[in-house]
Amino acid sequence: MPNLQRSNPPDASKELRRRAEKRLKQKILSTGSSELSTSSSPEDILCMIQEISIHKIELEMQHAELVQSRTELEESLNLYTELYDYAPVGYLTLGRNSKIQRANLTATKLLGVDRSRLQSMLLKKLLVPEDRSVLEAMLAKVFTKRVPGICEVKLAAGVAQPSKPTQTPFGYIVRIDATISVSDYECRVILTDITEQKVAEEKITGYVKQLEATMQTTLQAVAKVVEAHDPYTAGHERRVGIIASDIAREMGWSEDKYNTLELVGLVHDIGKMSIPAEILTKPGKLSAIEFELVKTHAENGYQILKDVEFPLPIARIIREHHERMDGSGYPQGLKGENTLLESRILAVADVLEAMASNRPYRPSKGLEEAIHEIESHRAEQFDPEVVDAMLRLFHEKGYQLPV
């Protein structure tokens, strides 16, 4: 038989041995004798000893496997704990009223509160007062509808570490991602510091506004140059831009988009810089050759601005603002949907303002006649949706042309 060196059995092994000895005694008492009697032959005794030895080895092997499994479980638990505690984001388990039940170390550092104090605190109490209802509404949705939720809230000033350079005057900004509630009483959330992201977004927004202001100032300067070349139409481009913007707003465009269209209107006649001033200011009727020369301003404007970066395709809009739905316009003779909607809006605004204003070669035809002219050619020359928006402005909202 192998000579097995026994080690001190752990508590579980001792308990197993105690129970086994107790069961053996009960068996002897119930039968009145043990299996090893004086009548047992040496062969029987040897077999029983061998069985006991085999069973003992089996138990020792099982015990070794259990010890190994326990070691692996402890290692996994330690690894999970390290990953949980030192994750780059905060982990919290919250109750319905935002009571913090569990928290990892990252969350405690982000919130600036020791874990012993943090647990049992209400997360909403750590937020600025105006954002507490935001968190409550999100948690209510998570618990009642059993769907994930997300919100962005600001921590109250002084809650987080005050040494962080990106801290805003009101504290840090955090995003809270809530998973589906794990029970009727708690859900798990991920807490992410997005202060730097928000500060960067604000800076970018500021830069964009500066660029927009610079772009607007530049286009206004260009418009003044065009007006200096054609003083008899001073203010035409500015008014066309405003009218086009107002029509686009009536059509449901976003503020950024209709404001940008107004800037396009400022320079829609930039191509007239290539037309001799004496033709533009000629008091009488233009000859056929002179009119053909004036018509080149749309293409010339495109060539001037085709390489300019702009939120809208400014060069193409300028090239197409004299096109018509039936293809009777210029310079390309495009029809309907082959032109941009921005171009079709600008076309209506341009005709409306031009007819309602004085020109070197004719007096104003009046607003009513201008509206009638556009309405009469609805769908034939002008986009029906654009014309309808213009008519609503005048007939339903008392719109007045800009001065």
C-alpha positions as CSV (number, residue, x, y, z in Angstrom):
1,M,0.0,0.0,0.0
2,P,1.3,3.5,-0.7
3,N,2.7,5.5,2.1
4,L,0.5,8.6,2.1
5,Q,1.6,11.6,4.3
6,R,-1.5,13.1,5.9
7,S,-1.7,16.8,6.3
8,N,-3.8,18.5,9.0
9,P,-7.3,18.5,7.5
10,P,-9.1,21.8,7.3
11,D,-12.3,22.4,9.3
12,A,-14.5,21.0,6.6
13,S,-12.5,17.7,6.5
14,K,-12.7,17.5,10.3
15,E,-16.5,17.9,10.2
16,L,-16.7,15.3,7.5
17,R,-14.7,12.8,9.6
18,R,-16.7,13.5,12.7
19,R,-20.0,12.9,10.8
20,A,-18.5,9.7,9.3
21,E,-17.4,8.3,12.7
22,K,-20.9,9.1,14.1
23,R,-22.6,7.3,11.3
24,L,-20.3,4.3,11.8
25,K,-21.1,4.1,15.5
26,Q,-24.8,4.3,14.7
27,K,-24.4,1.5,12.2
28,I,-22.6,-0.7,14.8
29,L,-25.3,0.0,17.4
30,S,-28.1,-0.8,15.0
31,T,-26.6,-4.1,13.8
32,G,-25.0,-5.1,17.1
33,S,-21.6,-5.7,15.6
34,S,-19.1,-4.1,13.3
35,E,-18.2,-5.4,9.9
36,L,-14.9,-6.5,11.3
37,S,-15.8,-9.5,13.5
38,T,-13.6,-12.1,15.0
39,S,-14.9,-14.5,12.4
40,S,-13.6,-12.4,9.5
41,S,-10.8,-14.1,7.6
42,P,-7.5,-12.4,7.0
43,E,-8.4,-12.1,3.4
44,D,-11.7,-10.3,4.2
45,I,-9.9,-8.0,6.6
46,L,-7.2,-7.2,3.9
47,C,-9.9,-6.4,1.3
48,M,-11.7,-4.1,3.7
49,I,-8.5,-2.3,4.6
50,Q,-7.8,-1.9,0.9
51,E,-11.3,-0.5,0.3
52,I,-10.8,1.9,3.1
53,S,-7.4,3.0,1.8
54,I,-8.9,3.6,-1.7
55,H,-11.8,5.5,-0.3
56,K,-9.3,7.6,1.8
57,I,-7.3,8.4,-1.4
58,E,-10.5,9.4,-3.2
59,L,-11.5,11.7,-0.4
60,E,-8.0,13.3,-0.3
61,M,-8.2,13.9,-4.1
62,Q,-11.6,15.4,-3.7
63,H,-10.3,17.6,-0.9
64,A,-7.4,18.7,-3.1
65,E,-9.8,19.6,-5.9
66,L,-12.0,21.6,-3.5
67,V,-9.0,23.5,-2.2
68,Q,-7.9,24.3,-5.7
69,S,-11.4,25.5,-6.6
70,R,-11.6,27.6,-3.5
71,T,-8.2,29.2,-4.4
72,E,-9.4,29.9,-8.0
73,L,-12.6,31.5,-6.7
74,E,-10.7,33.7,-4.2
75,E,-8.4,34.8,-7.0
76,S,-11.3,35.6,-9.3
77,L,-13.0,37.4,-6.5
78,N,-9.9,39.5,-5.8
79,L,-9.5,40.2,-9.5
80,Y,-13.2,41.3,-9.8
81,T,-12.9,43.4,-6.7
82,E,-9.8,45.2,-8.2
83,L,-11.5,45.7,-11.5
84,Y,-14.7,46.9,-9.8
85,D,-12.9,49.3,-7.4
86,Y,-10.3,50.7,-9.8
87,A,-12.4,50.9,-12.9
88,P,-12.1,54.2,-14.9
89,V,-15.8,54.9,-14.2
90,G,-17.8,55.0,-11.0
91,Y,-20.1,52.1,-10.2
92,L,-23.1,52.6,-7.8
93,T,-26.0,50.5,-6.8
94,L,-29.0,52.8,-6.1
95,G,-32.4,52.3,-4.5
96,R,-35.6,53.9,-5.7
97,N,-35.0,57.1,-3.8
98,S,-31.4,57.3,-5.1
99,K,-30.0,55.9,-1.8
100,I,-26.4,54.6,-2.4
101,Q,-26.2,51.0,-1.4
102,R,-22.8,50.1,-2.9
103,A,-20.0,52.1,-4.5
104,N,-16.6,51.4,-6.0
105,L,-13.6,53.4,-5.1
106,T,-13.7,55.4,-8.3
107,A,-17.2,56.6,-7.4
108,T,-16.1,57.6,-4.0
109,K,-13.2,59.6,-5.4
110,L,-15.4,61.3,-8.0
111,L,-18.0,62.2,-5.4
112,G,-15.3,63.2,-2.8
113,V,-16.9,61.1,0.0
114,D,-15.5,58.2,2.0
115,R,-17.1,54.9,1.2
116,S,-18.2,54.4,4.8
117,R,-20.1,57.7,4.6
118,L,-21.2,57.4,1.0
119,Q,-23.2,54.2,1.5
120,S,-26.6,55.1,2.8
121,M,-26.4,58.7,1.4
122,L,-28.9,59.9,-1.3
123,L,-27.1,60.6,-4.6
124,K,-29.6,63.4,-5.4
125,K,-28.4,65.3,-2.3
126,L,-24.9,65.5,-4.0
127,L,-26.3,67.3,-7.0
128,V,-27.2,70.9,-7.6
129,P,-30.8,71.5,-6.6
130,E,-32.1,72.1,-10.1
131,D,-30.8,68.7,-11.3
132,R,-32.2,66.5,-8.6
133,S,-35.5,66.2,-10.4
134,V,-33.7,65.0,-13.5
135,L,-32.2,62.1,-11.6
136,E,-35.4,61.3,-9.9
137,A,-37.3,61.2,-13.2
138,M,-34.7,58.9,-14.8
139,L,-34.8,56.5,-11.8
140,A,-38.6,56.4,-11.9
141,K,-38.4,55.4,-15.6
142,V,-35.9,52.7,-14.9
143,F,-37.9,51.2,-12.0
144,T,-41.4,51.5,-13.5
145,K,-40.8,50.8,-17.1
146,R,-37.8,48.5,-16.6
147,V,-35.7,50.2,-19.3
148,P,-32.2,51.7,-19.2
149,G,-31.9,55.4,-18.5
150,I,-29.3,58.1,-18.9
151,C,-29.0,61.7,-17.7
152,E,-26.4,64.4,-17.3
153,V,-26.3,66.3,-14.1
154,K,-24.0,68.7,-12.2
155,L,-22.5,67.9,-8.8
156,A,-22.9,70.5,-6.2
157,A,-19.9,72.8,-5.7
158,G,-17.4,71.3,-3.2
159,V,-18.7,67.7,-3.6
160,A,-15.9,66.6,-5.8
161,Q,-12.1,67.2,-5.4
162,P,-11.6,71.0,-5.6
163,S,-8.1,70.6,-7.1
164,K,-9.1,69.4,-10.5
165,P,-8.4,72.2,-13.0
166,T,-11.4,71.5,-15.2
167,Q,-13.9,71.9,-12.4
168,T,-16.7,74.4,-13.4
169,P,-18.0,77.1,-11.0
170,F,-20.9,74.8,-10.1
171,G,-18.9,71.6,-9.6
172,Y,-18.3,68.6,-11.9
173,I,-20.6,67.4,-14.6
174,V,-21.4,63.7,-14.6
175,R,-23.3,61.3,-16.9
176,I,-25.3,58.7,-15.1
177,D,-26.1,55.5,-17.1
178,A,-28.6,53.3,-15.4
179,T,-29.1,49.7,-16.4
180,I,-32.4,47.9,-16.2
181,S,-33.4,47.6,-12.5
182,V,-32.0,44.4,-11.1
183,S,-34.9,44.2,-8.6
184,D,-37.9,46.3,-7.5
185,Y,-35.6,48.0,-5.0
186,E,-32.2,48.7,-6.7
187,C,-30.5,49.3,-10.0
188,R,-26.9,49.7,-11.0
189,V,-25.6,52.9,-12.5
190,I,-22.3,54.0,-14.2
191,L,-21.0,57.3,-13.1
192,T,-18.7,59.1,-15.6
193,D,-17.0,62.4,-15.2
194,I,-17.7,64.4,-18.4
195,T,-16.5,67.8,-17.1
196,E,-13.6,68.0,-19.4
197,Q,-15.7,66.9,-22.4
198,K,-18.3,69.6,-21.6
199,V,-15.7,72.3,-21.1
200,A,-14.1,71.3,-24.4
201,E,-17.6,71.4,-26.1
202,E,-18.2,74.9,-24.7
203,K,-14.8,76.0,-26.1
204,I,-15.6,74.5,-29.5
205,T,-19.0,76.2,-29.4
206,G,-17.3,79.5,-28.6
207,Y,-14.8,79.0,-31.5
208,V,-17.6,78.2,-33.9
209,K,-19.5,81.3,-32.8
210,Q,-16.4,83.4,-33.4
211,L,-15.9,81.9,-36.8
212,E,-19.6,82.5,-37.6
213,A,-19.2,86.1,-36.5
214,T,-16.1,86.5,-38.6
215,M,-17.8,84.9,-41.6
216,Q,-20.8,87.1,-41.3
217,T,-18.6,90.2,-41.0
218,T,-16.7,89.1,-44.1
219,L,-19.8,88.5,-46.1
220,Q,-21.3,91.9,-45.0
221,A,-18.0,93.5,-46.2
222,V,-18.3,91.7,-49.6
223,A,-22.0,92.9,-49.9
224,K,-20.9,96.5,-49.3
225,V,-18.3,96.1,-52.1
226,V,-21.0,94.8,-54.4
227,E,-23.3,97.7,-53.4
228,A,-20.6,100.2,-54.1
229,H,-20.3,98.8,-57.6
230,D,-24.1,99.0,-58.1
231,P,-25.3,101.8,-55.7
232,Y,-28.8,101.8,-57.2
233,T,-29.6,98.4,-55.7
234,A,-28.1,99.2,-52.3
235,G,-29.6,97.0,-49.6
236,H,-31.1,94.6,-52.1
237,E,-28.8,91.7,-51.1
238,R,-29.4,92.2,-47.4
239,R,-33.2,92.4,-47.8
240,V,-33.2,89.3,-50.1
241,G,-31.3,87.4,-47.4
242,I,-33.7,88.4,-44.7
243,I,-36.8,87.5,-46.8
244,A,-35.2,84.1,-47.8
245,S,-34.4,83.4,-44.1
246,D,-38.0,84.3,-43.0
247,I,-39.5,82.0,-45.7
248,A,-37.2,79.2,-44.6
249,R,-38.3,79.7,-41.0
250,E,-41.9,79.5,-42.0
251,M,-41.1,76.2,-43.8
252,G,-39.8,74.8,-40.5
253,W,-36.1,75.0,-41.0
254,S,-33.8,75.0,-38.0
255,E,-32.4,78.4,-36.7
256,D,-28.9,77.6,-37.8
257,K,-29.9,76.7,-41.3
258,Y,-32.2,79.7,-42.0
259,N,-29.7,82.1,-40.5
260,T,-27.0,80.7,-42.8
261,L,-29.3,81.1,-45.7
262,E,-29.6,84.8,-44.8
263,L,-25.8,85.1,-45.1
264,V,-26.0,83.5,-48.6
265,G,-28.5,86.2,-49.5
266,L,-25.9,88.8,-48.6
267,V,-23.7,87.8,-51.5
268,H,-26.0,86.2,-53.9
269,D,-25.3,88.9,-56.5
270,I,-21.5,88.9,-56.0
271,G,-21.1,87.9,-59.7
272,K,-22.2,91.4,-60.7
273,M,-18.7,92.6,-59.8
274,S,-17.7,91.4,-63.2
275,I,-20.5,93.4,-65.0
276,P,-19.6,97.0,-66.1
277,A,-21.2,99.5,-63.7
278,E,-22.6,101.5,-66.6
279,I,-24.7,98.6,-67.6
280,L,-25.9,97.9,-64.1
281,T,-26.9,101.6,-63.6
282,K,-28.2,102.2,-67.1
283,P,-31.6,104.0,-66.7
284,G,-33.1,102.8,-69.9
285,K,-34.0,99.3,-71.2
286,L,-31.0,97.0,-71.7
287,S,-30.2,95.7,-75.2
288,A,-30.2,92.0,-75.8
289,I,-26.4,91.8,-75.6
290,E,-26.4,93.8,-72.4
291,F,-29.0,91.6,-70.8
292,E,-27.1,88.5,-71.8
293,L,-24.0,90.0,-70.1
294,V,-26.0,90.7,-66.9
295,K,-27.2,87.1,-66.9
296,T,-23.6,85.9,-66.5
297,H,-23.5,87.2,-62.9
298,A,-25.0,83.9,-61.6
299,E,-22.2,81.8,-63.2
300,N,-19.6,84.4,-62.2
301,G,-20.7,84.3,-58.6
302,Y,-20.3,80.5,-58.7
303,Q,-16.8,80.7,-60.0
304,I,-15.8,83.3,-57.3
305,L,-17.1,81.2,-54.4
306,K,-16.9,77.6,-55.5
307,D,-13.8,76.9,-53.4
308,V,-15.1,78.6,-50.2
309,E,-15.9,76.3,-47.2
310,F,-19.4,77.1,-46.0
311,P,-22.2,75.4,-44.0
312,L,-24.4,75.5,-47.1
313,P,-23.3,75.0,-50.7
314,I,-23.1,78.7,-51.2
315,A,-21.6,78.7,-54.7
316,R,-24.2,76.3,-56.1
317,I,-27.1,78.3,-54.5
318,I,-25.8,81.5,-56.1
319,R,-25.5,79.8,-59.5
320,E,-29.0,78.4,-59.3
321,H,-31.0,81.4,-57.9
322,H,-32.2,82.4,-61.4
323,E,-33.2,78.9,-62.4
324,R,-37.0,78.2,-62.8
325,M,-39.1,75.1,-62.2
326,D,-40.0,74.8,-65.9
327,G,-36.4,75.1,-67.0
328,S,-36.8,78.6,-68.4
329,G,-34.2,80.2,-66.1
330,Y,-30.4,80.6,-66.4
331,P,-27.5,79.9,-66.5
332,Q,-28.0,76.1,-66.9
333,G,-31.8,75.9,-67.7
334,L,-32.3,73.4,-64.8
335,K,-35.8,72.2,-63.9
336,G,-37.5,71.7,-60.5
337,E,-35.9,69.2,-58.3
338,N,-32.6,69.5,-60.2
339,T,-31.9,72.6,-58.2
340,L,-31.4,73.0,-54.4
341,L,-34.3,74.0,-52.2
342,E,-32.2,76.9,-50.9
343,S,-31.9,78.1,-54.5
344,R,-35.6,78.0,-55.0
345,I,-36.2,79.9,-51.8
346,L,-33.7,82.5,-52.8
347,A,-35.3,82.8,-56.2
348,V,-38.7,83.8,-54.7
349,A,-37.1,86.2,-52.3
350,D,-35.0,87.8,-55.1
351,V,-38.0,88.3,-57.4
352,L,-40.2,89.6,-54.6
353,E,-37.7,92.2,-53.4
354,A,-36.7,93.3,-56.9
355,M,-40.3,93.9,-58.1
356,A,-41.2,95.7,-54.9
357,S,-38.2,98.1,-55.1
358,N,-37.2,100.9,-57.5
359,R,-34.7,100.2,-60.2
360,P,-32.7,102.5,-62.4
361,Y,-34.7,101.5,-65.4
362,R,-38.2,101.4,-63.8
363,P,-40.1,102.4,-60.6
364,S,-41.3,99.9,-58.1
365,K,-44.2,97.7,-59.2
366,G,-45.5,97.5,-55.7
367,L,-45.7,94.6,-53.2
368,E,-49.2,93.5,-54.2
369,E,-48.2,93.1,-57.9
370,A,-45.0,91.3,-56.8
371,I,-46.9,88.8,-54.7
372,H,-49.5,88.3,-57.5
373,E,-46.7,87.7,-60.1
374,I,-45.1,85.0,-58.0
375,E,-48.5,83.4,-57.1
376,S,-49.5,83.4,-60.8
377,H,-46.4,81.4,-61.7
378,R,-46.6,79.0,-58.7
379,A,-45.3,75.5,-59.8
380,E,-44.6,76.8,-63.3
381,Q,-41.6,78.9,-62.4
382,F,-41.5,78.9,-58.6
383,D,-41.5,76.1,-56.1
384,P,-45.1,75.6,-54.8
385,E,-44.0,74.9,-51.2
386,V,-41.9,78.1,-51.1
387,V,-44.7,80.2,-52.6
388,D,-47.2,78.8,-50.1
389,A,-44.9,79.7,-47.2
390,M,-44.4,83.2,-48.6
391,L,-48.2,83.6,-49.0
392,R,-48.8,82.5,-45.4
393,L,-46.4,85.1,-44.2
394,F,-48.2,87.9,-45.9
395,H,-51.8,86.8,-45.7
396,E,-51.9,85.1,-42.3
397,K,-49.1,86.7,-40.3
398,G,-49.0,90.3,-41.6
399,Y,-45.5,90.1,-42.8
400,Q,-43.8,93.3,-43.9
401,L,-40.8,93.6,-46.2
402,P,-37.6,94.5,-44.5
403,V,-36.4,98.1,-45.0
